Amino acid sequence: MQRNALTSPVAWLFAALAVGLASHLAGLALYARNDTREPFDASQPADLLIVAGIALAAGSLAALAILWRLRVSASSREAAVLRTAAVPAVALIAAGAVWLASGVFGDGRDVDTIAVAQQQHESAPEAVQTPVETHADHSATPVAAAGQGEPHTHTAEVAVTADDLAAASALVAALKAHVAPYEDIAAALSDGYVQITQDLEAIAAHFVRMDYLDDGHELDPERPEFLLYSKRLDGSWRLLGVMFYAEEDSDEPPSYFGALDAWHYHEKLCFTVMGVRVAENAAACAGGQFVEKTRWQLHAWTLDGATGVFAHDYAPITPGAFPAAIRSAAAELRAGQ
């Protein structure tokens, strides 16, 4: 009777452990297939399987440890100490497993490097910094229709002309055609693009072609000064878009498409062989190149998923399913040869 009473709960707990691990692995597999989705979403089956699976497995391990502590007799003082320590140890491991599982939805990038994009960039003037994507959540307050007594609703209007739309569309079409070969990052490196930042959250890794910076071409789809790449879950580098760099260092940003293009600049950047970070002054950037203020810059995202073609951030990597790149792309390609 005692053996049956012990064996039955053990068998059930091992079954629960197996189900938990299987659910966790299934959730990870589903999550890996979707590499452009936002972080944890309780309505997504993959997310629920990941967290519920690891929680079930951890709970089963804890229960097995407790059962072992209560039911198995001590044969020595060492065995008693071992069993006594097993319960809190497994509990700590279980809690840590759940905490680590929640971290699968982030990308582990260092907060100091993220500050380059999110805390130290200055916005363009209000008239320019009004891309289409910033007008998605306006209040739908009823407004009296012209010439009618009935109310109607609408979102805010953006001052964009037909010529602006046509010019922006033509630029994006030409840009996509030109950068298509650079979907292979080796082609970009071969053509002279050099990585100067790490894989930054929301704005990716920046690869610059130095001979394009002062070539007299501004917003030229065939001569983008920067290519923007981020690393996918499968380990590959994916081209997300480009960044154009203004020819002149001016107080007012360029404007080609009215309210559609949103230029920005950064301040107090320190570029080193390790990437880019924020520094208060040149002295704090010893061994690197200090940039007090960059020229105006414009992102143009060629991969679907951005909230706007010219938006500053690329939403799927905020933080999204893009793992941080530890080594530079060139170093990874050399290692793979």
LINUR-V484705 format. One record per residue. SS is DSSP state (hx for helix, st for strand, lp for the rest). PHI is phi in degrees with one decimal (NA if undefined). Layout:
# LINUR-V484705
SS_PHI ; SS_PHI
This chain:
# LINUR-V484705
lp_NA ; hx_-64.4 ; hx_-67.0 ; hx_-64.9 ; hx_-64.4 ; hx_-81.8 ; hx_-67.4 ; hx_-60.8 ; hx_-64.2 ; hx_-62.7 ; hx_-61.8 ; hx_-64.5 ; hx_-68.8 ; hx_-65.5 ; hx_-65.2 ; hx_-63.5 ; hx_-61.6 ; hx_-64.8 ; hx_-63.4 ; hx_-61.9 ; hx_-65.4 ; hx_-63.4 ; hx_-64.6 ; hx_-61.6 ; hx_-66.4 ; hx_-64.0 ; hx_-63.8 ; hx_-62.3 ; hx_-64.5 ; hx_-66.0 ; hx_-65.1 ; hx_-65.3 ; hx_-75.2 ; lp_-113.2 ; lp_-101.4 ; lp_-127.6 ; lp_-96.4 ; lp_-67.2 ; lp_-62.2 ; lp_-43.9 ; lp_-137.4 ; lp_-62.9 ; lp_-84.1 ; lp_-93.7 ; hx_-57.6 ; hx_-60.9 ; hx_-64.7 ; hx_-66.4 ; hx_-63.8 ; hx_-63.0 ; hx_-73.9 ; hx_-65.0 ; hx_-64.0 ; hx_-70.0 ; hx_-65.9 ; hx_-63.6 ; hx_-64.1 ; hx_-64.8 ; hx_-63.3 ; hx_-64.8 ; hx_-61.9 ; hx_-62.7 ; hx_-64.6 ; hx_-62.8 ; hx_-64.3 ; hx_-64.4 ; hx_-62.0 ; hx_-62.2 ; hx_-63.7 ; hx_-85.7 ; hx_-99.7 ; lp_-93.6 ; lp_-76.2 ; lp_-81.9 ; lp_-103.8 ; lp_-161.6 ; hx_-64.8 ; hx_-61.9 ; hx_-65.1 ; hx_-63.4 ; hx_-64.0 ; hx_-60.8 ; hx_-66.9 ; hx_-64.1 ; hx_-77.2 ; hx_-65.6 ; hx_-63.3 ; hx_-65.0 ; hx_-64.0 ; hx_-66.4 ; hx_-61.7 ; hx_-65.0 ; hx_-62.7 ; hx_-63.5 ; hx_-63.3 ; hx_-63.7 ; hx_-64.3 ; hx_-65.1 ; hx_-63.7 ; hx_-65.7 ; hx_-62.7 ; hx_-65.5 ; hx_-75.7 ; hx_-65.6 ; hx_-90.4 ; lp_-106.0 ; lp_-120.1 ; lp_70.5 ; lp_-74.0 ; lp_-71.8 ; hx_-63.2 ; hx_-64.2 ; hx_-76.5 ; hx_-65.1 ; hx_-59.5 ; hx_-56.7 ; hx_-91.2 ; hx_-104.3 ; lp_-113.1 ; lp_-115.0 ; st_-94.9 ; st_-98.2 ; st_-86.7 ; lp_-71.0 ; lp_-54.9 ; lp_-56.2 ; lp_-66.4 ; lp_-96.1 ; lp_-82.2 ; lp_-137.7 ; lp_-65.3 ; hx_-56.5 ; hx_-65.3 ; hx_-80.0 ; hx_-112.3 ; lp_-86.4 ; lp_-123.7 ; lp_-77.9 ; lp_-66.2 ; lp_-96.9 ; lp_-74.2 ; lp_-56.7 ; st_-127.1 ; st_-64.1 ; lp_-71.8 ; lp_-61.2 ; lp_78.3 ; lp_-132.5 ; lp_-92.5 ; lp_-88.6 ; st_-74.5 ; st_-143.2 ; lp_-121.3 ; lp_-161.3 ; lp_-85.5 ; lp_-65.5 ; lp_-95.0 ; lp_-110.2 ; lp_-78.3 ; lp_-126.4 ; lp_-88.8 ; hx_-62.2 ; hx_-64.9 ; hx_-60.8 ; hx_-62.3 ; hx_-64.8 ; hx_-65.9 ; hx_-65.3 ; hx_-62.7 ; hx_-64.4 ; hx_-61.6 ; hx_-63.8 ; hx_-62.8 ; hx_-65.2 ; hx_-63.8 ; hx_-59.8 ; hx_-65.4 ; hx_-70.4 ; hx_-88.3 ; hx_-52.7 ; hx_-63.0 ; hx_-82.1 ; hx_-62.1 ; lp_-90.0 ; hx_-62.2 ; hx_-63.5 ; hx_-66.1 ; hx_-64.7 ; hx_-64.8 ; hx_-65.7 ; lp_-85.2 ; lp_106.6 ; lp_-77.6 ; st_-123.3 ; st_-74.4 ; lp_-121.1 ; lp_-133.9 ; lp_-73.9 ; lp_-76.2 ; st_-85.9 ; lp_-60.8 ; lp_78.4 ; lp_-128.6 ; st_69.5 ; st_-90.0 ; st_-102.4 ; st_-116.9 ; st_-107.3 ; lp_-110.2 ; hx_-62.0 ; hx_-73.7 ; hx_-93.9 ; lp_-68.3 ; lp_-132.2 ; lp_-100.7 ; lp_82.2 ; lp_-110.9 ; lp_-117.7 ; lp_56.9 ; lp_-96.1 ; lp_-64.0 ; lp_-96.7 ; lp_-140.5 ; lp_-67.4 ; lp_-67.5 ; st_-129.2 ; st_-109.7 ; st_-113.9 ; st_-123.4 ; st_-138.9 ; st_-92.8 ; lp_-89.5 ; lp_-61.9 ; lp_-81.8 ; lp_92.9 ; lp_-89.2 ; st_-91.4 ; st_-112.3 ; st_-74.1 ; st_-101.4 ; st_169.8 ; st_-134.9 ; st_-131.3 ; st_-88.7 ; st_-122.4 ; lp_-63.3 ; lp_-75.5 ; lp_-110.6 ; lp_-91.2 ; lp_-124.9 ; lp_-75.3 ; lp_-98.5 ; lp_-75.6 ; lp_-64.7 ; lp_-149.4 ; lp_-111.4 ; lp_-127.2 ; hx_62.4 ; hx_-76.0 ; hx_-76.8 ; lp_-92.0 ; lp_-124.1 ; lp_-80.5 ; st_-149.4 ; st_-145.3 ; st_-121.4 ; st_-128.9 ; st_55.0 ; st_-103.3 ; st_-119.9 ; st_-98.4 ; st_-132.5 ; lp_-65.8 ; lp_-88.6 ; st_131.4 ; st_-128.7 ; st_-149.4 ; st_-88.7 ; lp_-135.5 ; lp_-68.2 ; lp_-158.5 ; hx_-63.1 ; hx_-64.1 ; hx_-80.3 ; hx_-115.2 ; lp_-59.2 ; lp_86.4 ; lp_-127.3 ; st_-106.5 ; st_-92.0 ; st_-120.2 ; st_-64.4 ; st_-156.6 ; lp_-82.4 ; lp_-74.4 ; lp_-65.9 ; st_-131.6 ; st_-138.4 ; st_-82.1 ; st_-136.0 ; st_-88.5 ; lp_-97.7 ; lp_-95.6 ; lp_-59.5 ; lp_125.0 ; lp_-74.4 ; lp_-74.4 ; lp_-169.3 ; lp_-56.5 ; lp_-105.6 ; lp_-65.6 ; lp_-68.8 ; lp_-100.0 ; lp_-104.9 ; hx_-52.7 ; hx_-62.7 ; hx_-111.1 ; lp_-126.5 ; lp_-85.0 ; lp_67.5 ; lp_-96.4 ; lp_-114.2 ; lp_-70.5 ; lp_-64.1 ; lp_-87.7 ; lp_-83.5 ; lp_-104.8 ; lp_-67.3 ; hx_-61.1 ; hx_-62.7 ; hx_-65.6 ; hx_-65.8 ; hx_-66.5 ; hx_-63.7 ; hx_-66.0 ; hx_-83.8 ; lp_-79.5
